[in-house]
Amino acid sequence: MSLSPMQLLIILGIALLIFGTSKLKNAGKDLGGAVKGFKDAVKDEEEAHAKAKNQPKVIDHETSENSEVKVTVEKTKAEDTHQS
């Protein structure tokens, strides 16, 4: 059961009568701001995840006598699957 354009116009007209234009405009702004905030948060999380996935984890380090640092690095599962 889908709504025809005429039915949507009738529903919009009733909503305008009940709430008024200012309340509907504010509700639209709030909804748009919430959707934009959600998209930005998802984008930031994906970027942080991609950045963290590309950096190896340092699990151990030792200092030798001549002050050079030896680092042991653990591969992530994603790197192992890409190389296979």
C-alpha angles and dihedrals in degrees: 000000000000130000119246120223090254092055091049090052091051091050091048091050092052090048090051091052093049102041105020127228098278095056092046091048091051091047090051091050091049093048092047091049091050092050091048092049091050092050091049092050092050091048092049091048092050091049092049091048092049091048093049092046092057095051118083119231117243108221103169139010135186133189118222126210094267091053096253114142120230114202127194112208127198118214118229121235091250091059092050093053093048093053095048 
